[in-house]
Amino acid sequence: MKGWSIFAHSVGMVTRNLSEALKIAVVPVLIGFAAIVALTLMTGLSFGSMSDPEAMDKMMQDGGMGALFIPIILFAVVLIIIELWIFVSWHRFILLEEYPTGWIPEFRFDRIMAYFGRGFLIGVVMVGMWILAGLAAAVLGPLGAVILVGAVFFSVILLYRLVPMLPAAAIGKSLTVGQAWEATKGSTGTIIVLAIVIVVAQFLLQVVTGLSMMVFAPLGILFQVFVTLVMSLVNVSILTTFYGHYVEGREID
């Protein structure tokens, strides 16, 4: 099954290149962590306070809406930049064999912005589809519910058929929505199998992580961080594999 082959190939991409993966991801993650800590100290807003209603109410009373939303926006911007920095570097390493030359991957602002733009476009398409499905569900009653279920199914297909636009942006290639859709024609069955495999793999890893936390919490935390990092790169590798196979015609090992 090609869906399983794509997943296995993507996992192998990370495991075979683990040293390069660490060089690409570790320092940006540490920089992002340091930036979040600095923002926490400057704004007084932390992930802990976000879950504390009393702390949030006090912040609103002391500083108004800006005291709440500006730090949240800054947190989101930092996280997105770090994430896209890693993703773009990983795509370029796999597709262009652009090996990391040190522990700080090159920060390619133009490619990161292009990547963000393509991702935003895909998001707009997805949101538009969900709005139409939601309106249909509200107006048509039981038939609308069927349409909503169909929208869930189709959104998964749509997402994977458009994601080759992201690796293309990372390596400086132009790929439109129509071109991505045409290149991934006939991939529906593969996408369904792949989505099931990803969900099962994520569930099993969460079970193992939970058990490790119960046995020895510090080890469990380290394992969770490692698993999150590896699975993020596996998911990005799936996008890379989709682009390489369906757009560039590369074989899947």
C-alpha positions, -999 to 999 in steps of 0.1 A, spaced: 0 0 0 14 33 -11 1 51 20 21 29 43 51 31 20 50 69 22 48 69 60 76 43 63 98 62 38 92 94 58 101 78 91 133 64 75 141 98 62 144 110 98 161 80 113 187 77 85 195 114 89 191 118 126 223 138 131 213 163 104 178 164 119 193 174 152 215 201 136 185 215 118 160 214 147 178 216 181 192 252 181 160 268 166 139 250 193 163 263 220 162 298 205 124 296 205 123 284 241 146 313 251 124 338 233 93 325 250 110 327 284 120 363 276 85 372 265 71 356 297 94 377 318 86 409 299 48 405 297 40 385 328 19 361 307 29 324 307 13 292 296 5 285 333 -13 318 337 -34 312 306 -50 283 324 -56 303 356 -89 323 353 -80 345 383 -46 355 368 -62 362 334 -89 384 350 -63 403 370 -42 409 338 -73 422 320 -81 446 348 -46 459 351 -37 463 314 -69 458 294 -73 437 262 -38 446 250 -22 431 280 -38 398 271 -37 396 233 -4 412 225 17 386 244 -4 358 229 2 371 194 39 374 202 40 339 215 22 326 183 46 346 160 77 332 177 64 296 176 54 299 139 87 314 129 107 287 147 85 260 132 88 273 96 125 278 100 129 241 108 104 230 81 120 250 53 155 238 63 144 202 64 126 204 30 157 219 15 180 193 30 160 164 16 150 178 -18 181 199 -26 206 179 -4 214 212 13 233 198 43 235 218 75 270 232 79 267 238 116 242 238 145 224 269 133 206 263 100 204 292 76 175 315 82 159 320 47 134 347 53 121 348 17 114 310 17 99 311 52 75 339 41 67 320 9 60 289 30 37 309 53 19 324 23 12 290 8 1 276 41 -22 306 46 -37 300 12 -44 264 19 -59 274 52 -82 299 35 -94 272 11 -100 248 40 -119 274 61 -140 284 31 -150 248 25 -159 244 62 -180 275 63 -200 263 33 -204 229 49 -215 245 82 -241 266 64 -254 236 46 -256 216 78 -276 245 95 -300 249 66 -306 213 54 -309 195 87 -302 158 85 -290 161 49 -267 189 61 -252 165 87 -243 141 58 -227 170 40 -207 179 71 -194 143 74 -185 144 37 -167 177 43 -146 161 70 -136 133 46 -130 157 17 -110 181 38 -84 154 45 -81 146 8 -80 183 -1 -52 190 25 -29 163 13 -35 171 -24 -25 207 -18 4 203 6 30 198 -22 28 236 -25 47 239 8 79 220 -1 78 238 -34 78 271 -16 107 260 6 129 252 -24 119 282 -45 96 264 -70 63 278 -82 33 254 -77 -2 267 -80 -33 252 -64 -44 238 -98 -9 223 -105 -8 206 -70 -43 192 -75 -34 179 -110 -1 164 -98 -17 144 -70 -46 131 -91 -54 95 -82 -40 97 -47 -72 95 -27 -68 59 -16 -32 66 -7 -42 96 14 -69 77 33 -45 49 42 -18 74 52 -42 94 74 -52 62 92 -15 52 97 -6 87 111 -35 87 136 -27 52 148 10 60 151 3 92 171 -21 73 194 4 46 201 32 71 208 9 90 232 2 57 251 39 50 254 46 85 265 19 83 291 33 51 305 68 65 306 55 95 326 38 71 351 70 51 355 95 80 358 82 115 351 116 132 342 124 104 317 88 107 304 92 144 298 124 139 279 108 111 259 78 133 251 100 162 238 120 137 217 89 121 203 73 155 195 104 166 177 108 134 157 71 132 148 72 168 136 100 160 113 82 128 102 51 148 93 72 174 74 90 144 57 55 132 45 50 165 28 84 162 13 77 127 1 44 138 -14 61 166 -34 91 144 -44 68 115 -56 39 132 -71 55 164 -85 91 153 -92 83 117 -100 107 102 -74 104 66 -65 95 56 -29 120 31 -15 
